[in-house]
Amino acid sequence: MASSSVDQQHFQSQSKPTDPPPPLPPSAGNNPPPIYPPPTLGYPPHAHGYPPAMGYPPAPHPGYPPAPGNYPPYNAYAYTQAPPAAYYNSNNNNNPQYYRQETAGAGFLRGIFAALLLLVVIMTMSSIITWIILRPEIPNFKVDSFSVTNFNISKSNYSGIWDIKVTVQNPNHKLNLHFERIRSFVDYSDNTVATSFSDPFFLDMEKSRQMQVKMTSSSPDDPGNWAQTEEKLERERTTGTVSFTLRLLAWTTFRSGSGSGWTRRVILRVFCEDLKLVFTGHTTDGVYSPGAQSKTCKVLV
């Protein structure tokens, strides 16, 4: 009995399938170690200590699931290293010192332009305010008397003594007038027959004064240009009346009477037109039309 049980156990042990042997560890000589690419800039370190290869997304951090979707990696800089410093300084426009010089020059020009513009605005506003306050007005001129004696124009040689009285009125309430220089002309048909200078005078506010003008005629500088004018004047003289024009050039200064020192210099151009002189018979004396009122003159600035 004992021998039969032993044989039975031996038979069972032989009939059981045997487990496969465990795999052998890889040999260091057959499988070489993996080769990893060099680390790249712009990526955080790998979770297991190895940097990710260029072009592949970094490995997720331990304990976090991978990012959903298949998105391309973000590369902050396409180069493995930044360009050298000389690259940025190759253009003067990127040079900070050049930029500061250009900015300073432009600012200086803008400052000058702004100052000139401000000065023009101040002067304009000052003139406008002064004009509104003082309200300057041009003086009035009226011819009171106008006459000539010994007037002769025969054979391109003419002569005559002119006596003229003109009243000048200052209508300004806050400005005085100073007539520094006055030149008078007597014209006939756009030709000057006499000219002279008058004495300067001063005219207070809202005052008037009579100015006396005396002139002496003389032969013209170019008698040839007077041929037609002489014929026309002789024909008009036979009618008994000849029209002349009195012109005045007055260098005048407007001066403030309030002590503010405001002054303005202008040249007044005075035109007293159509002054008719009456010649009786064959006399050489002509007198302003008897009974005629004072002739108001036109004044231009």
PyMOL commands that set and color helices and strands:
alter all, ss='L'
color gray80, all
select helices_A, chain A and resi 2-15+85-88+92-94+96-134+154-156+223-238
alter helices_A, ss='H'
color red, helices_A
select strands_A, chain A and resi 140-152+159-169+175-188+191-198+201-203+208-217+241-256+263-279+286-288+295-296+298-300
alter strands_A, ss='S'
color yellow, strands_A
deselect
rebuild
show_as cartoon
